[in-house]
Amino acid sequence: MLTIALSKGRVANAFLEKLRVRGIAIEPGSEKSLQFYDSSMQLKFILVKADDVPTYVQSAVAELGVVGSDVLKEYEFDGYELLDLKIGSCKLCLAGPATHAYYEKTWVTVASKYPKSTELFLKNSGKLGTVIKLNGSVELGPVVGISDVIVDLVESGRTLRDNNLIVIEEIEDVSTRLISNPVAYKTKFEAINLLIERLRNIEKEILHV
Amino acid sequence: MLNLNANEFTLTNHIFQTLETIAKSYGYEAVFTETFGKYNYKMDTGAVKIMAPSGDLLSLKSDPTPHATKQIAPLCDGYLKTYYKSSIVTLDHKAPIGLKESLQGGFEYYGNSGTESDAEIILLNCMVLNKLGVQNIHLDIGHIFFTAELIKSLNFSDTDLPDIEKALRKRSVESIKNLSLHQRKSLEKLLTLTGSPIEVIKKAKTLATTPTLVESLDQLESIINKIKDLDSEQITKHKIALDLCLTHPKSYYTGPLFKIYSVDTGKTVAQGGRYDDLSKQYGYEFEACGGAIDIKNIIEVIKMKNTMTTYRTNFVLIYDEELFNPALDFTNWLRKKGFSVKFNLRPKDYSIALQSDYFKSVNQILDFNDGFIKVIDQLKNETYRISPEALKSRLVSNPTSISIH
């Protein structure tokens, strides 16, 4: 049996739907419980907070995990990223008010849920600044004056527009990854690869349509 | 920085003693590795740098292998087998003050290029783990040349290399999606080359298009056969796998590599490999291979498997002033029988004191009273009264009910 730690909510739902498409039977509504199985009892799912998925996988409680690449970068996940599941694809962006002269400033204050990625971005772009960690409603940062700009995930850009912010720079693509602990990957290699093949085939079929 | 509690410290000593016993039984000699060395920009990545009063730039030991090699180099006129116990300090931005201190113990085998020396080093690490009860392991063996040579043979451009490095480290096929079809197919084969040695070698031979690749595979095959020959207790049986993507963060490795994981915790518990060129850094030339166990990760496995009680103090005996003499007599009797005993006057706030680590870290609390002992068995979570004589006979008749060091 393989244990898969899923990031609760939209990511878990989309992943389970992918499995259902590939004929893996999971009772509808199972995901209301924090722990459930597929009908053949070959897969066990545990629903956890996104930030905790790497911990479950790294400590070998779960052989596999399904979580965003943004979380993996912040966690500095040291295991395997086996597959891009193409769920929740978006971009990590630097955004701010249209009037903010970001490139002219020598020092900026950046609010973000992703302090490590933000610090790395500032360092790589040779910019000096302070990073303020916020846990939500990051777009409010420049509006209320807590920061000059923000670094956040942008999908459609609507939230930014609602708060009169624009994308200044796209930092990187973000999407959901299937991750594994190296030992689990090696000791349950066949079962894991079988699952990967089934998931890969979905992508191929979609491309052929 | 090295945040060990009393139990963990006892356990650390036990781990080192186990390593030392096994090392000595194989004729390995102890080597002391110096705390500071002259800073070497190639060898000391991740080391703390210190400016000496003389103006020399020194590095604090971050990896015992170069230090040990430097130290024994003038003495190495043939085969030389050594072991070490060491504390190391590395830069670590995740640690609270940006530095991490850890403990490491390992074996080094100098002056032998034969695969029997690689096999012996791997087996010694497995033996230490086995003796410590870390038996649910997975042993990966790989070769630094195989990966490097295969990459070279596929003619990648320099700009592709970071993606390839990421693909190997993360087993991520997505990282190499921009490569040519031929390059991608070959790398995908490499990424999935893991599993039973016979199967992997068979598949890998289809990729081995240069003499170096063939030689690397032959070397790995030979090491695996020699481990089987040497492993009379069969502690590695069904636990060895080949992983041809195996890499090592230290750049001085030049040949076969190994990594041993605990299946219970998913963490690396030992690793090492061959580093034939390291001695050249110090003006000498001799082959070498070695491997080290990771004390912190081993402690984690032992804690998880709940076998830590073996390394705990057996008793703490609490007495009141007027019962000092009979309580001491009883304590001395226990100690003579081989039990470890803490002997203490009843603390003023006895019930609060019982919650402290000092009391919680023993297996049983013996509350010595006039004519009876109240035993609080913290392992079985039970309390009972018993006369000193009855307790003595119980311990004599069944000493294993309480672990003796």
Boltz contact constraints between the chains, C-beta under 6 A:
constraints:
  - contact:
      token1: [A, 60]
      token2: [B, 265]
      max_distance: 6.0
  - contact:
      token1: [A, 60]
      token2: [B, 266]
      max_distance: 6.0
  - contact:
      token1: [A, 80]
      token2: [B, 170]
      max_distance: 6.0
  - contact:
      token1: [A, 80]
      token2: [B, 171]
      max_distance: 6.0
  - contact:
      token1: [A, 81]
      token2: [B, 170]
      max_distance: 6.0
  - contact:
      token1: [A, 81]
      token2: [B, 172]
      max_distance: 6.0
  - contact:
      token1: [A, 82]
      token2: [B, 171]
      max_distance: 6.0
  - contact:
      token1: [A, 84]
      token2: [B, 174]
      max_distance: 6.0
  - contact:
      token1: [A, 181]
      token2: [B, 266]
      max_distance: 6.0
  - contact:
      token1: [A, 183]
      token2: [B, 138]
      max_distance: 6.0
  - contact:
      token1: [A, 183]
      token2: [B, 261]
      max_distance: 6.0
  - contact:
      token1: [A, 183]
      token2: [B, 263]
      max_distance: 6.0
  - contact:
      token1: [A, 183]
      token2: [B, 266]
      max_distance: 6.0
  - contact:
      token1: [A, 186]
      token2: [B, 138]
      max_distance: 6.0
  - contact:
      token1: [A, 186]
      token2: [B, 194]
      max_distance: 6.0
  - contact:
      token1: [A, 186]
      token2: [B, 241]
      max_distance: 6.0
  - contact:
      token1: [A, 187]
      token2: [B, 138]
      max_distance: 6.0
  - contact:
      token1: [A, 189]
      token2: [B, 195]
      max_distance: 6.0
